[in-house]
Amino acid sequence: MPAFKSFPERPDISPANVGPAEQPRSPARASKANIAVPPPRMRAEARLNVPGQKIPTAKPQTVLFREDTGVTLYDYIMQEKLDLAKNLLTFTDYSYSDISSYLGFSSQSHLGKVFKNATGLTLMQYRNKYRE
């Protein structure tokens, strides 16, 4: 079996045996060097965090959308999808399954339920009623 290599002895690094560039720092400088300085962003947040003072936060886009339009983002998107479904039912021969897939519904049944809740008509009733 091969013999294990021994690691070399650690050199003596006492101040007497070390050159000027390698000497350890003075105690005052060593203590400052060991202090972790937080990044500027964290320091700014720490300044804002004064007891009793509210930290300003940005409003989510959905809240801003509702304040501007008076309608939630979900309701707006659903209304747009239903308007497009009405146009597709009226002016095309696409199947209900193709329309639901195109509009991003999970199934034809899901589109049918949402459509009936909004219009009071099933997909077939709407197509038959408004077909040219």
N, C-alpha and C positions, 0 to 999 in steps of 0.2 A: 504494500500500500504506500501511496505517496505521503510524505510527511507534510503536515499542515504548515503553512507559512506563518510565521509570527508577525504581528504588526510592529512597525517600528515604534520605538519609544517616543512619547510626546516630547517635543522640545521644550526647554525651559523658557518661559516667556516673562520672567520677572523683569521689572524695569531696568535692572542693571544689564541684562543680556539682550535687550531689544533696542533697535535703532530708534532715532527720533520719529520717523514716520510711522512706526508700528507701536509706539508707546500708547498705553491706554489713556483715555480721556481723563481730565481732571474730574473729581467728584461732582462739581457743580455742572459741568457740561454733560457728564454721563447721565445725571438725573433728568436734564431737559431732553436729552436724546431718547430716553425711554418712554417719554410721555407721548401717547398716541394723540395726534391732532386730527379731529374729525374733518371730513371733506367740507368745502365751503357750503354746499347745499344743506348739510346737517347743521352747520353753525347758524345759517339763516333761519332754519326751522326752530332751532333752540331759542333764538332771539324772539321769535314770534310767540313762543309758548310762555307767555306771562300769565301768572295766576289771575283768573277773573277776566281775561281777555279772550274773546272768541277768535279762532284762527279762520281767516277767510278761506272758503273752499269754492272750487268751481262747480257749477251746477251741471249735472249730466245733460247730454244733448236731448234726451227724451223729455226732460223737464222743460228745457228751453223751447222745444218744439210745441209742447202743450200750451205753454204760456203765450206763444206767438199765434197759434192757430185755433186754440180752444178744443182741439181734438187730440187724443193720444196718438202716438206714432203707430201703434198696432191697429187702431181703428182706421186710420188713414190708409195704411197699406191694404187692409182687408177691403175697404171701400173701393180702392183702385182695382184690386183683383176682381171684385164682383162686377164693376163696370166693364172690365175687359171680358169677363165671362158672358155678360149680357150681349156684348157685341159679337162675340164668337158664336153664341147660340143663335143669334138673329141672322148673321150674314155668312156663316160658313156651314159646311156639312161635317165638321169634325165631331167625332164621338165624344160622349161625356167623359170617358176615360182619358182621351187625348187632351181635352180641355183641362181636366183636373191636374194631369201630369204637367202640362205646359205652365199652369199657374202656380205650381209648387205645392199642391195639396197632397196629403199622404195617400188619399184614395178618392175614388169617385164618390163614395159614400160621404166622406168628409166634406167635399165640395157641396154635395146635395144638401146636407144638414145646414151648413153655413148659409147657402143660397136661400133655402126655404125660410130660415129665421129672419133673413134680411128682407126678402121680397114677398113672402107668403105664398110663393108658387114653387113647385118642383121644377127641375131642369126641363123635363118634357113639357110641362104645362106652359112654361115661359116660351120655349121654342115654338110650340104650336100656336100660341097666342100672338106672338110678334113676328112670325115668319112671313116674309114677303111672298 
